[in-house]
Amino acid sequence: MFVMNGIVYGGEPEMPLKVNNFKILPDKIMLIMFSNGETRLFDGTALKGDIFEKLNDETIFNNAELDHGVITWLGGDIDCAPEFMYENSYEVV
């Protein structure tokens, strides 16, 4: 049991999901190692919308960096939540 913001919850608090490491594979696929111990495949084409438009440039996409558990591009101007990448990825078997 724990208290957060004045509310009592059963169980233990969950740690925020983070990316521990990643490797970029061909065709905008990323092999991502998450803080929960899972390694998953993420398809970068799932990043849609104006904010991700620059990632269509393969050179920019391939120059991703890890910043405090979050994958970023262009010095942090573009990033993607680890939760989104986890939910939209596939387990490596």
PDB file of N, CA, C and O in Angstrom:
ATOM      1  N   MET A   1       0.849  -1.159   0.000  1.00  0.00           N
ATOM      2  CA  MET A   1       0.000   0.000   0.000  1.00  0.00           C
ATOM      3  C   MET A   1       0.905   1.236   0.000  1.00  0.00           C
ATOM      4  O   MET A   1       1.957   1.250   0.639  1.00  0.00           O
ATOM      5  N   PHE A   2       0.467   2.292  -0.743  1.00  0.00           N
ATOM      6  CA  PHE A   2       1.215   3.534  -0.749  1.00  0.00           C
ATOM      7  C   PHE A   2       0.262   4.709  -0.947  1.00  0.00           C
ATOM      8  O   PHE A   2      -0.864   4.543  -1.415  1.00  0.00           O
ATOM      9  N   VAL A   3       0.732   5.887  -0.587  1.00  0.00           N
ATOM     10  CA  VAL A   3      -0.067   7.110  -0.713  1.00  0.00           C
ATOM     11  C   VAL A   3       0.621   8.021  -1.729  1.00  0.00           C
ATOM     12  O   VAL A   3       1.825   8.265  -1.655  1.00  0.00           O
ATOM     13  N   MET A   4      -0.175   8.518  -2.678  1.00  0.00           N
ATOM     14  CA  MET A   4       0.333   9.475  -3.650  1.00  0.00           C
ATOM     15  C   MET A   4      -0.707  10.567  -3.837  1.00  0.00           C
ATOM     16  O   MET A   4      -1.867  10.291  -4.144  1.00  0.00           O
ATOM     17  N   ASN A   5      -0.282  11.799  -3.649  1.00  0.00           N
ATOM     18  CA  ASN A   5      -1.189  12.940  -3.780  1.00  0.00           C
ATOM     19  C   ASN A   5      -2.423  12.802  -2.890  1.00  0.00           C
ATOM     20  O   ASN A   5      -3.528  13.173  -3.286  1.00  0.00           O
ATOM     21  N   GLY A   6      -2.227  12.272  -1.699  1.00  0.00           N
ATOM     22  CA  GLY A   6      -3.316  12.151  -0.746  1.00  0.00           C
ATOM     23  C   GLY A   6      -4.265  11.006  -1.003  1.00  0.00           C
ATOM     24  O   GLY A   6      -5.290  10.892  -0.330  1.00  0.00           O
ATOM     25  N   ILE A   7      -3.944  10.144  -1.975  1.00  0.00           N
ATOM     26  CA  ILE A   7      -4.798   9.001  -2.295  1.00  0.00           C
ATOM     27  C   ILE A   7      -4.058   7.727  -1.909  1.00  0.00           C
ATOM     28  O   ILE A   7      -2.873   7.574  -2.207  1.00  0.00           O
ATOM     29  N   VAL A   8      -4.767   6.807  -1.238  1.00  0.00           N
ATOM     30  CA  VAL A   8      -4.172   5.541  -0.818  1.00  0.00           C
ATOM     31  C   VAL A   8      -4.428   4.503  -1.906  1.00  0.00           C
ATOM     32  O   VAL A   8      -5.561   4.311  -2.348  1.00  0.00           O
ATOM     33  N   TYR A   9      -3.349   3.835  -2.329  1.00  0.00           N
ATOM     34  CA  TYR A   9      -3.421   2.807  -3.365  1.00  0.00           C
ATOM     35  C   TYR A   9      -2.991   1.470  -2.786  1.00  0.00           C
ATOM     36  O   TYR A   9      -2.137   1.423  -1.901  1.00  0.00           O
ATOM     37  N   GLY A  10      -3.576   0.382  -3.278  1.00  0.00           N
ATOM     38  CA  GLY A  10      -3.130  -0.957  -2.910  1.00  0.00           C
ATOM     39  C   GLY A  10      -1.963  -1.353  -3.796  1.00  0.00           C
ATOM     40  O   GLY A  10      -1.821  -0.835  -4.904  1.00  0.00           O
ATOM     41  N   GLY A  11      -1.141  -2.248  -3.331  1.00  0.00           N
ATOM     42  CA  GLY A  11      -0.002  -2.696  -4.133  1.00  0.00           C
ATOM     43  C   GLY A  11       1.198  -1.787  -3.965  1.00  0.00           C
ATOM     44  O   GLY A  11       1.298  -1.027  -3.001  1.00  0.00           O
ATOM     45  N   GLU A  12       2.097  -1.880  -4.916  1.00  0.00           N
ATOM     46  CA  GLU A  12       3.323  -1.084  -4.898  1.00  0.00           C
ATOM     47  C   GLU A  12       3.301  -0.098  -6.063  1.00  0.00           C
ATOM     48  O   GLU A  12       2.738  -0.398  -7.115  1.00  0.00           O
ATOM     49  N   PRO A  13       3.905   1.066  -5.886  1.00  0.00           N
ATOM     50  CA  PRO A  13       3.942   2.029  -6.993  1.00  0.00           C
ATOM     51  C   PRO A  13       4.774   1.487  -8.153  1.00  0.00           C
ATOM     52  O   PRO A  13       5.804   0.845  -7.946  1.00  0.00           O
ATOM     53  N   GLU A  14       4.319   1.751  -9.364  1.00  0.00           N
ATOM     54  CA  GLU A  14       5.055   1.325 -10.548  1.00  0.00           C
ATOM     55  C   GLU A  14       6.074   2.395 -10.916  1.00  0.00           C
ATOM     56  O   GLU A  14       5.788   3.592 -10.883  1.00  0.00           O
ATOM     57  N   MET A  15       7.258   1.937 -11.263  1.00  0.00           N
ATOM     58  CA  MET A  15       8.287   2.861 -11.717  1.00  0.00           C
ATOM     59  C   MET A  15       7.964   3.259 -13.151  1.00  0.00           C
ATOM     60  O   MET A  15       7.458   2.445 -13.924  1.00  0.00           O
ATOM     61  N   PRO A  16       8.254   4.510 -13.509  1.00  0.00           N
ATOM     62  CA  PRO A  16       8.004   4.925 -14.892  1.00  0.00           C
ATOM     63  C   PRO A  16       8.847   4.093 -15.860  1.00  0.00           C
ATOM     64  O   PRO A  16      10.001   3.771 -15.578  1.00  0.00           O
ATOM     65  N   LEU A  17       8.263   3.758 -16.981  1.00  0.00           N
ATOM     66  CA  LEU A  17       8.960   2.980 -17.996  1.00  0.00           C
ATOM     67  C   LEU A  17      10.003   3.863 -18.674  1.00  0.00           C
ATOM     68  O   LEU A  17       9.725   5.008 -19.030  1.00  0.00           O
ATOM     69  N   LYS A  18      11.202   3.320 -18.846  1.00  0.00           N
ATOM     70  CA  LYS A  18      12.277   4.043 -19.518  1.00  0.00           C
ATOM     71  C   LYS A  18      12.933   3.130 -20.541  1.00  0.00           C
ATOM     72  O   LYS A  18      12.800   1.907 -20.485  1.00  0.00           O
ATOM     73  N   VAL A  19      13.635   3.743 -21.468  1.00  0.00           N
ATOM     74  CA  VAL A  19      14.452   2.999 -22.415  1.00  0.00           C
ATOM     75  C   VAL A  19      15.853   2.921 -21.826  1.00  0.00           C
ATOM     76  O   VAL A  19      16.446   3.945 -21.487  1.00  0.00           O
ATOM     77  N   ASN A  20      16.384   1.704 -21.703  1.00  0.00           N
ATOM     78  CA  ASN A  20      17.752   1.532 -21.197  1.00  0.00           C
ATOM     79  C   ASN A  20      18.779   1.608 -22.318  1.00  0.00           C
ATOM     80  O   ASN A  20      19.886   2.110 -22.126  1.00  0.00           O
ATOM     81  N   ASN A  21      18.402   1.105 -23.490  1.00  0.00           N
ATOM     82  CA  ASN A  21      19.307   1.086 -24.628  1.00  0.00           C
ATOM     83  C   ASN A  21      18.492   0.800 -25.883  1.00  0.00           C
ATOM     84  O   ASN A  21      17.353   0.340 -25.799  1.00  0.00           O
ATOM     85  N   PHE A  22      19.071   1.072 -27.038  1.00  0.00           N
ATOM     86  CA  PHE A  22      18.381   0.776 -28.285  1.00  0.00           C
ATOM     87  C   PHE A  22      19.393   0.631 -29.408  1.00  0.00           C
ATOM     88  O   PHE A  22      20.531   1.088 -29.306  1.00  0.00           O
ATOM     89  N   LYS A  23      18.956  -0.014 -30.477  1.00  0.00           N
ATOM     90  CA  LYS A  23      19.770  -0.166 -31.677  1.00  0.00           C
ATOM     91  C   LYS A  23      18.853   0.065 -32.869  1.00  0.00           C
ATOM     92  O   LYS A  23      17.740  -0.459 -32.920  1.00  0.00           O
ATOM     93  N   ILE A  24      19.328   0.851 -33.823  1.00  0.00           N
ATOM     94  CA  ILE A  24      18.540   1.109 -35.030  1.00  0.00           C
ATOM     95  C   ILE A  24      18.886   0.058 -36.071  1.00  0.00           C
ATOM     96  O   ILE A  24      20.054  -0.171 -36.386  1.00  0.00           O
ATOM     97  N   LEU A  25      17.848  -0.575 -36.597  1.00  0.00           N
ATOM     98  CA  LEU A  25      17.966  -1.591 -37.631  1.00  0.00           C
ATOM     99  C   LEU A  25      17.488  -1.001 -38.958  1.00  0.00           C
ATOM    100  O   LEU A  25      16.946   0.104 -38.970  1.00  0.00           O
ATOM    101  N   PRO A  26      17.674  -1.702 -40.067  1.00  0.00           N
ATOM    102  CA  PRO A  26      17.184  -1.185 -41.357  1.00  0.00           C
ATOM    103  C   PRO A  26      15.674  -0.939 -41.351  1.00  0.00           C
ATOM    104  O   PRO A  26      14.935  -1.509 -40.548  1.00  0.00           O
ATOM    105  N   ASP A  27      15.245  -0.082 -42.260  1.00  0.00           N
ATOM    106  CA  ASP A  27      13.824   0.205 -42.503  1.00  0.00           C
ATOM    107  C   ASP A  27      13.110   0.807 -41.295  1.00  0.00           C
ATOM    108  O   ASP A  27      11.942   0.502 -41.051  1.00  0.00           O
ATOM    109  N   LYS A  28      13.801   1.657 -40.541  1.00  0.00           N
ATOM    110  CA  LYS A  28      13.223   2.380 -39.405  1.00  0.00           C
ATOM    111  C   LYS A  28      12.716   1.459 -38.285  1.00  0.00           C
ATOM    112  O   LYS A  28      11.776   1.802 -37.567  1.00  0.00           O
ATOM    113  N   ILE A  29      13.335   0.315 -38.148  1.00  0.00           N
ATOM    114  CA  ILE A  29      13.011  -0.592 -37.055  1.00  0.00           C
ATOM    115  C   ILE A  29      14.022  -0.339 -35.938  1.00  0.00           C
ATOM    116  O   ILE A  29      15.209  -0.137 -36.196  1.00  0.00           O
ATOM    117  N   MET A  30      13.542  -0.351 -34.702  1.00  0.00           N
ATOM    118  CA  MET A  30      14.413  -0.158 -33.551  1.00  0.00           C
ATOM    119  C   MET A  30      14.279  -1.348 -32.608  1.00  0.00           C
ATOM    120  O   MET A  30      13.175  -1.799 -32.304  1.00  0.00           O
ATOM    121  N   LEU A  31      15.414  -1.842 -32.157  1.00  0.00           N
ATOM    122  CA  LEU A  31      15.453  -2.870 -31.124  1.00  0.00           C
ATOM    123  C   LEU A  31      15.648  -2.117 -29.816  1.00  0.00           C
ATOM    124  O   LEU A  31      16.700  -1.520 -29.589  1.00  0.00           O
ATOM    125  N   ILE A  32      14.629  -2.146 -28.949  1.00  0.00           N
ATOM    126  CA  ILE A  32      14.637  -1.316 -27.740  1.00  0.00           C
ATOM    127  C   ILE A  32      14.635  -2.191 -26.492  1.00  0.00           C
ATOM    128  O   ILE A  32      13.830  -3.113 -26.362  1.00  0.00           O
ATOM    129  N   MET A  33      15.554  -1.883 -25.575  1.00  0.00           N
ATOM    130  CA  MET A  33      15.633  -2.548 -24.288  1.00  0.00           C
ATOM    131  C   MET A  33      15.012  -1.617 -23.247  1.00  0.00           C
ATOM    132  O   MET A  33      15.515  -0.518 -23.012  1.00  0.00           O
ATOM    133  N   PHE A  34      13.923  -2.058 -22.628  1.00  0.00           N
ATOM    134  CA  PHE A  34      13.178  -1.236 -21.683  1.00  0.00           C
ATOM    135  C   PHE A  34      13.595  -1.527 -20.241  1.00  0.00           C
ATOM    136  O   PHE A  34      14.187  -2.565 -19.944  1.00  0.00           O
ATOM    137  N   SER A  35      13.272  -0.594 -19.363  1.00  0.00           N
ATOM    138  CA  SER A  35      13.639  -0.715 -17.949  1.00  0.00           C
ATOM    139  C   SER A  35      12.919  -1.853 -17.235  1.00  0.00           C
ATOM    140  O   SER A  35      13.334  -2.241 -16.143  1.00  0.00           O
ATOM    141  N   ASN A  36      11.860  -2.396 -17.814  1.00  0.00           N
ATOM    142  CA  ASN A  36      11.163  -3.528 -17.206  1.00  0.00           C
ATOM    143  C   ASN A  36      11.817  -4.859 -17.573  1.00  0.00           C
ATOM    144  O   ASN A  36      11.309  -5.923 -17.218  1.00  0.00           O
ATOM    145  N   GLY A  37      12.949  -4.797 -18.288  1.00  0.00           N
ATOM    146  CA  GLY A  37      13.690  -5.996 -18.656  1.00  0.00           C
ATOM    147  C   GLY A  37      13.333  -6.563 -20.015  1.00  0.00           C
ATOM    148  O   GLY A  37      13.989  -7.495 -20.480  1.00  0.00           O
ATOM    149  N   GLU A  38      12.315  -6.028 -20.661  1.00  0.00           N
ATOM    150  CA  GLU A  38      11.905  -6.545 -21.965  1.00  0.00           C
ATOM    151  C   GLU A  38      12.685  -5.881 -23.090  1.00  0.00           C
ATOM    152  O   GLU A  38      13.055  -4.710 -23.014  1.00  0.00           O
ATOM    153  N   THR A  39      12.924  -6.673 -24.142  1.00  0.00           N
ATOM    154  CA  THR A  39      13.501  -6.162 -25.381  1.00  0.00           C
ATOM    155  C   THR A  39      12.444  -6.337 -26.454  1.00  0.00           C
ATOM    156  O   THR A  39      11.894  -7.423 -26.633  1.00  0.00           O
ATOM    157  N   ARG A  40      12.161  -5.233 -27.179  1.00  0.00           N
ATOM    158  CA  ARG A  40      11.060  -5.256 -28.140  1.00  0.00           C
ATOM    159  C   ARG A  40      11.479  -4.575 -29.438  1.00  0.00           C
ATOM    160  O   ARG A  40      12.416  -3.776 -29.463  1.00  0.00           O
ATOM    161  N   LEU A  41      10.761  -4.910 -30.526  1.00  0.00           N
ATOM    162  CA  LEU A  41      10.979  -4.282 -31.826  1.00  0.00           C
ATOM    163  C   LEU A  41       9.928  -3.208 -32.053  1.00  0.00           C
ATOM    164  O   LEU A  41       8.730  -3.468 -31.941  1.00  0.00           O
ATOM    165  N   PHE A  42      10.380  -2.005 -32.371  1.00  0.00           N
ATOM    166  CA  PHE A  42       9.495  -0.874 -32.624  1.00  0.00           C
ATOM    167  C   PHE A  42       9.672  -0.431 -34.064  1.00  0.00           C
ATOM    168  O   PHE A  42      10.795  -0.242 -34.530  1.00  0.00           O
ATOM    169  N   ASP A  43       8.559  -0.265 -34.770  1.00  0.00           N
ATOM    170  CA  ASP A  43       8.565   0.206 -36.152  1.00  0.00           C
ATOM    171  C   ASP A  43       8.427   1.721 -36.140  1.00  0.00           C
ATOM    172  O   ASP A  43       7.373   2.246 -35.783  1.00  0.00           O
ATOM    173  N   GLY A  44       9.488   2.427 -36.531  1.00  0.00           N
ATOM    174  CA  GLY A  44       9.509   3.885 -36.507  1.00  0.00           C
ATOM    175  C   GLY A  44       8.494   4.539 -37.424  1.00  0.00           C
ATOM    176  O   GLY A  44       8.225   5.733 -37.287  1.00  0.00           O
ATOM    177  N   THR A  45       7.919   3.783 -38.362  1.00  0.00           N
ATOM    178  CA  THR A  45       6.889   4.371 -39.222  1.00  0.00           C
ATOM    179  C   THR A  45       5.607   4.655 -38.437  1.00  0.00           C
ATOM    180  O   THR A  45       4.700   5.311 -38.951  1.00  0.00           O
ATOM    181  N   ALA A  46       5.526   4.169 -37.203  1.00  0.00           N
ATOM    182  CA  ALA A  46       4.361   4.454 -36.351  1.00  0.00           C
ATOM    183  C   ALA A  46       4.377   5.899 -35.855  1.00  0.00           C
ATOM    184  O   ALA A  46       3.372   6.389 -35.339  1.00  0.00           O
ATOM    185  N   LEU A  47       5.509   6.580 -36.007  1.00  0.00           N
ATOM    186  CA  LEU A  47       5.623   7.976 -35.563  1.00  0.00           C
ATOM    187  C   LEU A  47       5.033   8.873 -36.637  1.00  0.00           C
ATOM    188  O   LEU A  47       5.679   9.172 -37.641  1.00  0.00           O
ATOM    189  N   LYS A  48       3.820   9.287 -36.416  1.00  0.00           N
ATOM    190  CA  LYS A  48       3.071  10.067 -37.415  1.00  0.00           C
ATOM    191  C   LYS A  48       2.792  11.474 -36.900  1.00  0.00           C
ATOM    192  O   LYS A  48       2.851  11.736 -35.698  1.00  0.00           O
ATOM    193  N   GLY A  49       2.491  12.364 -37.822  1.00  0.00           N
ATOM    194  CA  GLY A  49       2.145  13.725 -37.459  1.00  0.00           C
ATOM    195  C   GLY A  49       3.262  14.699 -37.813  1.00  0.00           C
ATOM    196  O   GLY A  49       4.391  14.305 -38.106  1.00  0.00           O
ATOM    197  N   ASP A  50       2.917  15.970 -37.777  1.00  0.00           N
ATOM    198  CA  ASP A  50       3.848  17.017 -38.180  1.00  0.00           C
ATOM    199  C   ASP A  50       5.143  17.004 -37.376  1.00  0.00           C
ATOM    200  O   ASP A  50       6.217  17.235 -37.930  1.00  0.00           O
ATOM    201  N   ILE A  51       5.051  16.739 -36.088  1.00  0.00           N
ATOM    202  CA  ILE A  51       6.241  16.775 -35.230  1.00  0.00           C
ATOM    203  C   ILE A  51       7.286  15.759 -35.672  1.00  0.00           C
ATOM    204  O   ILE A  51       8.483  15.994 -35.504  1.00  0.00           O
ATOM    205  N   PHE A  52       6.849  14.625 -36.241  1.00  0.00           N
ATOM    206  CA  PHE A  52       7.764  13.560 -36.644  1.00  0.00           C
ATOM    207  C   PHE A  52       8.138  13.622 -38.122  1.00  0.00           C
ATOM    208  O   PHE A  52       8.848  12.740 -38.605  1.00  0.00           O
ATOM    209  N   GLU A  53       7.683  14.628 -38.846  1.00  0.00           N
ATOM    210  CA  GLU A  53       7.939  14.752 -40.284  1.00  0.00           C
ATOM    211  C   GLU A  53       9.427  14.668 -40.621  1.00  0.00           C
ATOM    212  O   GLU A  53       9.798  14.020 -41.600  1.00  0.00           O
ATOM    213  N   LYS A  54      10.275  15.306 -39.834  1.00  0.00           N
ATOM    214  CA  LYS A  54      11.719  15.322 -40.109  1.00  0.00           C
ATOM    215  C   LYS A  54      12.339  13.931 -39.994  1.00  0.00           C
ATOM    216  O   LYS A  54      13.421  13.695 -40.531  1.00  0.00           O
ATOM    217  N   LEU A  55      11.675  13.015 -39.306  1.00  0.00           N
ATOM    218  CA  LEU A  55      12.218  11.671 -39.143  1.00  0.00           C
ATOM    219  C   LEU A  55      12.093  10.834 -40.403  1.00  0.00           C
ATOM    220  O   LEU A  55      12.609   9.718 -40.462  1.00  0.00           O
ATOM    221  N   ASN A  56      11.400  11.372 -41.425  1.00  0.00           N
ATOM    222  CA  ASN A  56      11.366  10.688 -42.715  1.00  0.00           C
ATOM    223  C   ASN A  56      12.730  10.717 -43.387  1.00  0.00           C
ATOM    224  O   ASN A  56      13.006   9.910 -44.275  1.00  0.00           O
ATOM    225  N   ASP A  57      13.585  11.648 -42.962  1.00  0.00           N
ATOM    226  CA  ASP A  57      14.964  11.696 -43.431  1.00  0.00           C
ATOM    227  C   ASP A  57      15.732  10.610 -42.684  1.00  0.00           C
ATOM    228  O   ASP A  57      15.890  10.683 -41.465  1.00  0.00           O
ATOM    229  N   GLU A  58      16.207   9.608 -43.411  1.00  0.00           N
ATOM    230  CA  GLU A  58      16.863   8.456 -42.795  1.00  0.00           C
ATOM    231  C   GLU A  58      18.081   8.858 -41.960  1.00  0.00           C
ATOM    232  O   GLU A  58      18.349   8.254 -40.921  1.00  0.00           O
ATOM    233  N   THR A  59      18.807   9.862 -42.407  1.00  0.00           N
ATOM    234  CA  THR A  59      19.981  10.318 -41.655  1.00  0.00           C
ATOM    235  C   THR A  59      19.575  10.850 -40.288  1.00  0.00           C
ATOM    236  O   THR A  59      20.232  10.561 -39.288  1.00  0.00           O
ATOM    237  N   ILE A  60      18.496  11.624 -40.240  1.00  0.00           N
ATOM    238  CA  ILE A  60      18.016  12.153 -38.959  1.00  0.00           C
ATOM    239  C   ILE A  60      17.504  11.022 -38.083  1.00  0.00           C
ATOM    240  O   ILE A  60      17.845  10.949 -36.902  1.00  0.00           O
ATOM    241  N   PHE A  61      16.681  10.132 -38.653  1.00  0.00           N
ATOM    242  CA  PHE A  61      16.136   9.024 -37.871  1.00  0.00           C
ATOM    243  C   PHE A  61      17.255   8.173 -37.270  1.00  0.00           C
ATOM    244  O   PHE A  61      17.188   7.785 -36.104  1.00  0.00           O
ATOM    245  N   ASN A  62      18.268   7.892 -38.060  1.00  0.00           N
ATOM    246  CA  ASN A  62      19.357   7.026 -37.616  1.00  0.00           C
ATOM    247  C   ASN A  62      20.288   7.684 -36.603  1.00  0.00           C
ATOM    248  O   ASN A  62      21.159   7.014 -36.049  1.00  0.00           O
ATOM    249  N   ASN A  63      20.126   8.964 -36.352  1.00  0.00           N
ATOM    250  CA  ASN A  63      20.946   9.665 -35.370  1.00  0.00           C
ATOM    251  C   ASN A  63      20.194   9.918 -34.070  1.00  0.00           C
ATOM    252  O   ASN A  63      20.373  10.953 -33.427  1.00  0.00           O
ATOM    253  N   ALA A  64      19.366   8.977 -33.698  1.00  0.00           N
ATOM    254  CA  ALA A  64      18.630   9.066 -32.432  1.00  0.00           C
ATOM    255  C   ALA A  64      19.604   8.967 -31.264  1.00  0.00           C
ATOM    256  O   ALA A  64      20.674   8.369 -31.376  1.00  0.00           O
ATOM    257  N   GLU A  65      19.215   9.561 -30.155  1.00  0.00           N
ATOM    258  CA  GLU A  65      20.025   9.528 -28.935  1.00  0.00           C
ATOM    259  C   GLU A  65      19.131   9.151 -27.760  1.00  0.00           C
ATOM    260  O   GLU A  65      17.907   9.265 -27.834  1.00  0.00           O
ATOM    261  N   LEU A  66      19.752   8.708 -26.691  1.00  0.00           N
ATOM    262  CA  LEU A  66      19.031   8.368 -25.470  1.00  0.00           C
ATOM    263  C   LEU A  66      19.279   9.463 -24.447  1.00  0.00           C
ATOM    264  O   LEU A  66      20.424   9.751 -24.099  1.00  0.00           O
ATOM    265  N   ASP A  67      18.199  10.075 -23.965  1.00  0.00           N
ATOM    266  CA  ASP A  67      18.305  11.169 -22.998  1.00  0.00           C
ATOM    267  C   ASP A  67      17.412  10.867 -21.798  1.00  0.00           C
ATOM    268  O   ASP A  67      16.192  11.009 -21.873  1.00  0.00           O
ATOM    269  N   HIS A  68      18.022  10.452 -20.700  1.00  0.00           N
ATOM    270  CA  HIS A  68      17.293  10.155 -19.464  1.00  0.00           C
ATOM    271  C   HIS A  68      16.143   9.170 -19.683  1.00  0.00           C
ATOM    272  O   HIS A  68      15.043   9.367 -19.166  1.00  0.00           O
ATOM    273  N   GLY A  69      16.403   8.114 -20.449  1.00  0.00           N
ATOM    274  CA  GLY A  69      15.415   7.064 -20.647  1.00  0.00           C
ATOM    275  C   GLY A  69      14.422   7.314 -21.753  1.00  0.00           C
ATOM    276  O   GLY A  69      13.451   6.570 -21.892  1.00  0.00           O
ATOM    277  N   VAL A  70      14.646   8.361 -22.553  1.00  0.00           N
ATOM    278  CA  VAL A  70      13.744   8.706 -23.649  1.00  0.00           C
ATOM    279  C   VAL A  70      14.565   8.795 -24.937  1.00  0.00           C
ATOM    280  O   VAL A  70      15.646   9.385 -24.945  1.00  0.00           O
ATOM    281  N   ILE A  71      14.055   8.212 -26.019  1.00  0.00           N
ATOM    282  CA  ILE A  71      14.727   8.323 -27.317  1.00  0.00           C
ATOM    283  C   ILE A  71      14.376   9.673 -27.921  1.00  0.00           C
ATOM    284  O   ILE A  71      13.206  10.049 -27.997  1.00  0.00           O
ATOM    285  N   THR A  72      15.411  10.400 -28.352  1.00  0.00           N
ATOM    286  CA  THR A  72      15.230  11.742 -28.905  1.00  0.00           C
ATOM    287  C   THR A  72      15.984  11.878 -30.223  1.00  0.00           C
ATOM    288  O   THR A  72      16.860  11.080 -30.554  1.00  0.00           O
ATOM    289  N   TRP A  73      15.611  12.914 -30.958  1.00  0.00           N
ATOM    290  CA  TRP A  73      16.280  13.269 -32.194  1.00  0.00           C
ATOM    291  C   TRP A  73      16.505  14.776 -32.202  1.00  0.00           C
ATOM    292  O   TRP A  73      15.822  15.528 -31.506  1.00  0.00           O
ATOM    293  N   LEU A  74      17.467  15.196 -32.997  1.00  0.00           N
ATOM    294  CA  LEU A  74      17.773  16.612 -33.198  1.00  0.00           C
ATOM    295  C   LEU A  74      18.002  17.345 -31.880  1.00  0.00           C
ATOM    296  O   LEU A  74      17.435  18.410 -31.633  1.00  0.00           O
ATOM    297  N   GLY A  75      18.840  16.756 -31.048  1.00  0.00           N
ATOM    298  CA  GLY A  75      19.192  17.394 -29.788  1.00  0.00           C
ATOM    299  C   GLY A  75      18.043  17.552 -28.814  1.00  0.00           C
ATOM    300  O   GLY A  75      18.059  18.448 -27.970  1.00  0.00           O
ATOM    301  N   GLY A  76      17.047  16.689 -28.925  1.00  0.00           N
ATOM    302  CA  GLY A  76      15.911  16.738 -28.007  1.00  0.00           C
ATOM    303  C   GLY A  76      14.713  17.500 -28.541  1.00  0.00           C
ATOM    304  O   GLY A  76      13.690  17.593 -27.863  1.00  0.00           O
ATOM    305  N   ASP A  77      14.821  18.052 -29.758  1.00  0.00           N
ATOM    306  CA  ASP A  77      13.677  18.759 -30.342  1.00  0.00           C
ATOM    307  C   ASP A  77      12.516  17.811 -30.646  1.00  0.00           C
ATOM    308  O   ASP A  77      11.351  18.210 -30.632  1.00  0.00           O
ATOM    309  N   ILE A  78      12.853  16.560 -30.917  1.00  0.00           N
ATOM    310  CA  ILE A  78      11.837  15.528 -31.173  1.00  0.00           C
ATOM    311  C   ILE A  78      12.097  14.394 -30.198  1.00  0.00           C
ATOM    312  O   ILE A  78      13.239  13.972 -30.017  1.00  0.00           O
ATOM    313  N   ASP A  79      11.035  13.901 -29.569  1.00  0.00           N
ATOM    314  CA  ASP A  79      11.177  12.730 -28.705  1.00  0.00           C
ATOM    315  C   ASP A  79       9.914  11.897 -28.771  1.00  0.00           C
ATOM    316  O   ASP A  79       8.904  12.311 -29.340  1.00  0.00           O
ATOM    317  N   CYS A  80       9.986  10.724 -28.184  1.00  0.00           N
ATOM    318  CA  CYS A  80       8.822   9.837 -28.157  1.00  0.00           C
ATOM    319  C   CYS A  80       8.757   9.171 -26.796  1.00  0.00           C
ATOM    320  O   CYS A  80       9.762   8.663 -26.298  1.00  0.00           O
ATOM    321  N   ALA A  81       7.590   9.172 -26.199  1.00  0.00           N
ATOM    322  CA  ALA A  81       7.387   8.579 -24.878  1.00  0.00           C
ATOM    323  C   ALA A  81       7.710   7.088 -24.909  1.00  0.00           C
ATOM    324  O   ALA A  81       7.262   6.377 -25.808  1.00  0.00           O
ATOM    325  N   PRO A  82       8.477   6.613 -23.942  1.00  0.00           N
ATOM    326  CA  PRO A  82       8.772   5.180 -23.873  1.00  0.00           C
ATOM    327  C   PRO A  82       7.499   4.328 -23.819  1.00  0.00           C
ATOM    328  O   PRO A  82       7.468   3.225 -24.366  1.00  0.00           O
ATOM    329  N   GLU A  83       6.461   4.830 -23.169  1.00  0.00           N
ATOM    330  CA  GLU A  83       5.201   4.079 -23.085  1.00  0.00           C
ATOM    331  C   GLU A  83       4.595   3.860 -24.475  1.00  0.00           C
ATOM    332  O   GLU A  83       4.083   2.779 -24.765  1.00  0.00           O
ATOM    333  N   PHE A  84       4.652   4.884 -25.336  1.00  0.00           N
ATOM    334  CA  PHE A  84       4.140   4.748 -26.700  1.00  0.00           C
ATOM    335  C   PHE A  84       4.947   3.708 -27.462  1.00  0.00           C
ATOM    336  O   PHE A  84       4.389   2.856 -28.155  1.00  0.00           O
ATOM    337  N   MET A  85       6.263   3.788 -27.326  1.00  0.00           N
ATOM    338  CA  MET A  85       7.126   2.845 -28.043  1.00  0.00           C
ATOM    339  C   MET A  85       6.891   1.416 -27.552  1.00  0.00           C
ATOM    340  O   MET A  85       6.899   0.477 -28.348  1.00  0.00           O
ATOM    341  N   TYR A  86       6.684   1.250 -26.257  1.00  0.00           N
ATOM    342  CA  TYR A  86       6.414  -0.070 -25.700  1.00  0.00           C
ATOM    343  C   TYR A  86       5.079  -0.612 -26.208  1.00  0.00           C
ATOM    344  O   TYR A  86       5.004  -1.746 -26.680  1.00  0.00           O
ATOM    345  N   GLU A  87       4.040   0.193 -26.113  1.00  0.00           N
ATOM    346  CA  GLU A  87       2.694  -0.245 -26.505  1.00  0.00           C
ATOM    347  C   GLU A  87       2.590  -0.521 -27.998  1.00  0.00           C
ATOM    348  O   GLU A  87       1.727  -1.292 -28.419  1.00  0.00           O
ATOM    349  N   ASN A  88       3.444   0.087 -28.802  1.00  0.00           N
ATOM    350  CA  ASN A  88       3.404  -0.066 -30.254  1.00  0.00           C
ATOM    351  C   ASN A  88       4.591  -0.868 -30.772  1.00  0.00           C
ATOM    352  O   ASN A  88       5.048  -0.665 -31.897  1.00  0.00           O
ATOM    353  N   SER A  89       5.080  -1.774 -29.945  1.00  0.00           N
ATOM    354  CA  SER A  89       6.209  -2.597 -30.337  1.00  0.00           C
ATOM    355  C   SER A  89       5.844  -4.077 -30.187  1.00  0.00           C
ATOM    356  O   SER A  89       4.764  -4.429 -29.712  1.00  0.00           O
ATOM    357  N   TYR A  90       6.775  -4.922 -30.605  1.00  0.00           N
ATOM    358  CA  TYR A  90       6.520  -6.353 -30.608  1.00  0.00           C
ATOM    359  C   TYR A  90       7.594  -7.061 -29.789  1.00  0.00           C
ATOM    360  O   TYR A  90       8.776  -6.727 -29.866  1.00  0.00           O
ATOM    361  N   GLU A  91       7.165  -8.035 -29.012  1.00  0.00           N
ATOM    362  CA  GLU A  91       8.078  -8.793 -28.185  1.00  0.00           C
ATOM    363  C   GLU A  91       9.072  -9.565 -29.061  1.00  0.00           C
ATOM    364  O   GLU A  91       8.699 -10.150 -30.078  1.00  0.00           O
ATOM    365  N   VAL A  92      10.326  -9.554 -28.653  1.00  0.00           N
ATOM    366  CA  VAL A  92      11.352 -10.334 -29.338  1.00  0.00           C
ATOM    367  C   VAL A  92      11.321 -11.734 -28.764  1.00  0.00           C
ATOM    368  O   VAL A  92      11.460 -11.923 -27.556  1.00  0.00           O
ATOM    369  N   VAL A  93      11.137 -12.723 -29.642  1.00  0.00           N
ATOM    370  CA  VAL A  93      11.092 -14.120 -29.170  1.00  0.00           C
ATOM    371  C   VAL A  93      12.276 -14.900 -29.655  1.00  0.00           C
ATOM    372  O   VAL A  93      12.399 -16.087 -29.354  1.00  0.00           O
TER     373      VAL A  93
END
